[in-house]
């Protein structure tokens, strides 16, 4: 299933079809999460101080933006908010670990 097809919800007749479509989307989500994590690692490298890692204004900006994006697609904004708050929390934890690792001179 290509990227354009993934963005167009297909009409499914069976649960096998539904699950196949969801699995294809999950593959793309994982690829995007890996890329996002690589940028988080770069942020850990670029930031000079640990207190720069958590930016609550940025968190709220992102949550607001993804809620609006879901609403614009007639999709449930609460799913985006809950997902992104969890994603941001995990990203902050990863960035804090990466920040500490880089400052300690450890190898990946």
N, C-alpha and C positions, 0 to 999 in steps of 0.2 A: 504494500500500500504506500503510495507516494505522499509527500507532505501536503499537497493540495487536497488529495482525497481525505486525508486525516482531518482536515479542517471543515470538511463537508460531512455532516452526520448522515450516514447511510441508513436506509430503511432496512431493518433486519426482520427476518421471519422466525429465527430460532435463537436459542441461547448460545449455540455454537458460534453463530455469526456475531452476536453481540460481544462475546468474549474474545473473539478473534480481532474485532475492531478495537476493543479496549487494550488488548495485548500490544497491538501495533502502536497505539498512542503511548502506552507505557514505555515502549522502546525509545520513542522520541523524547519523552519526559526525562528518562534516565540520561540520555545524551546531553540534554539541556542542563540537567543538574550537575553533570560532570564539568561542563563548560563553566557554569556559574561558580562551582567550587574552585576552579582554577583561578578565576578572577578574585575570589575571596582570599586565596593564598597570596595573590599579588598585592591585595590591600594590606595583608599582614606584613608583607615585605616593605611596602611604601610608608606605612604609618610609623611615626617616630615614637609614640607613647601609647601604652596600653589603654589609657583613658580615652583614646580616640576610637577604640573599637566599637563601643556602644554609642550610637547616635539616635536617640529616641525620636527626634524630629524626622530623621530619614526613615525610621521604621514606620511612623504614622503616615508619611508621604507615600511610601510604597503600598501600605495597606489600603489607603484611600484610592490610589491609582488603580490597583487591581480590582477593588470592589466596583469602581466605575467601569472598568473594562468588561467585567462580567455582566453588569447591568446593561451595558450597550449591546451585548450579545444575547440579551434575554435569558441569561443564565443566573443561577442563584449566587449573589454576592457573598453570602455567608460562607460558601465553600471556599472561595478565594481567600477570604479573611482568615479563616481557621488554618487553611493550608499554608498561607504565607507567614502567619505568625509562628507556626511550627518550623517552617523552613528558615526563617530569620533567626529563631532561637538556636537551631542546629548550626546555622552559618556562623553566628556569633561564637558559639562554643568552639567550632573548628578554627575560626580566626584567632581566638585567644590561644589555642594550643599551638597553632602555626607561629604566631607572634613569639611565644615563649621558646619554641624550638629554634627559631631563627636566631634569637638573641643568645641562646645557650650554645650556639655553634654546632648543633647536632646535624647529622645527615638525615635526609628523608628515609 
